Amino acid sequence: MLAKKFALGFGIAIVFPMMIHYGVSTFSPQPKWDDYQIENYYERHKRATPAEQEKMEAEKNRLHEQREVAEKRFQKHLFFVAVPLGLAAIIIGAFLSIQAIGTGLMFGGIFSVCNGYFNYWSELADPLRFASMLLAFVVLVALGYKKLEQKDRK
C-alpha cells in the first residue's frame, strides 16, 4: 500500500508541472527553433555574393530577434501561470487529508514554481524576484509551521 501511495504522489508531482507547462504552451506557443532558421544557411552563405551574404545575415538577425521576443513572451506567460498555480497546489496539498495526493500536489507545486522561475528568472526585476520569492517562502514556512504544530499538539 505504501508503494501505491508513493507512486500516486510521485505521479502527481511529475504530471502537475508538465500539465501547466503544456497548458501554457497551448495558449501561448513556445517558439520552435526551426521556425526561426534559414534553410541551408551556411551552405547558401558560402556560395552567395557579398551583397547576398549581407542580406542573409540581416535576415538571420531579424529571425533571431523574433525568436527571442516570442521566447520571452512564452516565458512570461509560463511564469505568471506556473508560480500562482504552484503556490495554490502547495497550499491545497498541505490541507488535504489524503497524504499521497497532498504530498504529490505539494511537490508538484514546488516543481511548478521552480519551472516558472527557471524560465523567466533573467527577465524578472530584482524587486519582483524578491517579492515573489518572499511570498513563496512565507507560504512554505507558514504551512510547515501550521501543519507541524498541529501534529506536535496531537
C-alpha angles and dihedrals in degrees: 000000000000090000091053091051090049092048092049094049092044091049093052091047091055100037098046098064091040090052090052093046094051092039089059089044089056093059099028106028118219107238117253115226093223092058090065100047133094110236113250089355099165096045092047091044092055092053097042127101117249091260091051091046090054091050091049092049091051090050091048091051091047092052091047091054091047091052092050091051091049091046093051090049091052092046091050092051091047092051095050092049103036099047098051093040090047092052090047091051091051091051094045092045092053092058100042114109094212100084099202093053093042092049092046091051092048094051091041089051092050091049090048092051089049091049091053092048097043092054099044105026096106091054098048118101114236094249091053091046091052096043095047094045090047090053092049091047093049092049092051095045094044093049092045092049094046095046097041092044090054091052092048091053091054 
